[in-house]
Amino acid sequence: MEMKKFELVGNLQELGDNVVQFNDDLDNETELVEQLSQFAHWYYIDGLDLFGPSKFIGYKQMNTERYARGYAKNGGDTEKVLVKWFRALAPGSSEESELRAKLELRLADFKKKLRQNAVIHALKV
């Protein structure tokens, strides 16, 4: 079986579109909800007040169907491109703690918990 090649996002607009799509898909209770506790790297866009996981938001025009539970996608690849716009927050810092609490509340809406070793990223200033 041939692996389909997915193209990485090229700008913040594509990235923002994916974050909005991820959250819309969650709100529509797609199968993404089942995977919420598995995501390790979360990216927060303050202008949207939304989070998205790297493996979903790092590929162009992503949605639940194309995501296909992460098949043929690599979070390491997406993190290499997302580092252009984001920085990992220091664990326990006030900014990280505030965003972690916000993300935990969002996941609690779906009766899911954030991975203990999850890394929170915010846009570079």
C-alpha positions in Angstrom: 0.0 0.0 0.0 1.4 3.4 -1.0 1.7 6.0 1.8 -0.1 9.2 0.9 2.2 12.3 1.4 0.7 15.1 3.4 2.0 18.6 2.9 3.1 20.7 5.9 1.5 24.1 6.6 3.3 27.0 5.0 2.0 30.0 7.0 0.0 31.1 10.0 -3.2 31.4 8.1 -3.2 27.7 7.2 -2.2 26.8 10.7 -5.1 29.0 12.2 -7.6 27.4 9.8 -6.5 24.0 11.0 -6.8 25.0 14.7 -10.4 26.2 14.0 -11.2 23.0 12.1 -9.8 20.9 14.9 -12.0 22.6 17.5 -15.1 22.5 15.1 -14.5 18.8 14.7 -14.3 18.3 18.5 -17.5 20.3 19.0 -19.2 18.0 16.4 -18.0 15.0 18.4 -16.0 13.4 15.7 -13.7 10.5 16.5 -11.0 13.0 17.5 -12.6 13.2 20.9 -11.4 9.6 21.6 -7.8 10.7 20.9 -7.6 13.8 23.0 -5.5 12.2 25.8 -3.0 10.9 23.3 -1.7 14.2 22.0 1.6 15.3 23.4 2.3 18.7 21.9 -0.5 21.4 22.0 -0.3 24.8 20.3 -2.2 27.8 21.5 -3.2 30.7 19.3 -4.3 33.6 21.5 -6.0 35.5 18.8 -8.3 32.6 18.3 -8.3 31.5 22.0 -8.0 27.9 20.8 -5.6 25.0 21.1 -4.6 22.3 18.5 -2.2 19.3 18.6 0.8 19.4 16.4 0.2 16.2 14.4 -3.2 17.6 13.3 -2.6 21.3 12.8 0.8 20.9 11.1 -0.5 19.5 7.8 -2.4 21.6 5.2 -6.2 21.5 5.0 -6.5 18.9 7.8 -9.8 17.6 9.1 -10.9 14.5 11.1 -11.4 12.4 8.0 -8.0 13.3 6.5 -6.3 12.9 9.9 -7.4 9.3 10.0 -6.1 8.8 13.6 -2.7 10.0 12.6 -2.0 7.4 10.0 0.9 8.3 7.7 1.6 11.5 9.7 4.5 12.3 12.0 4.4 14.7 14.9 8.2 15.2 14.6 7.8 16.5 11.1 5.1 19.0 12.1 7.0 20.2 15.2 10.0 21.1 12.9 7.7 23.5 10.9 5.7 24.8 13.9 8.9 25.9 15.7 9.0 28.8 13.2 6.0 30.4 14.9 5.8 28.9 18.3 7.9 28.4 21.5 7.5 25.7 24.1 6.5 27.1 27.4 8.6 26.2 30.5 6.8 23.7 32.6 5.4 25.3 35.7 5.9 28.9 34.5 2.9 31.2 35.1 2.0 31.3 31.3 2.3 27.5 31.0 0.3 26.9 34.1 -2.5 29.2 32.9 -2.7 27.7 29.5 -2.4 24.2 30.8 -5.4 24.9 33.1 -7.4 26.3 30.2 -6.6 23.3 28.0 -7.5 20.9 30.8 -10.9 22.6 31.1 -11.4 22.3 27.3 -10.6 18.6 27.4 -12.8 18.1 30.5 -15.8 19.1 28.3 -15.2 15.8 26.6 -14.5 13.8 29.8 -10.8 13.6 28.7 -7.6 14.4 30.6 -4.5 16.1 29.3 -1.4 13.8 29.0 0.7 14.3 32.0 3.8 15.0 29.9 2.0 17.2 27.4 4.0 20.2 26.2 2.2 23.6 25.7 3.4 25.9 23.0 2.5 29.6 22.4 3.1 31.9 19.6 6.4 33.7 19.6 6.1 37.4 20.5 
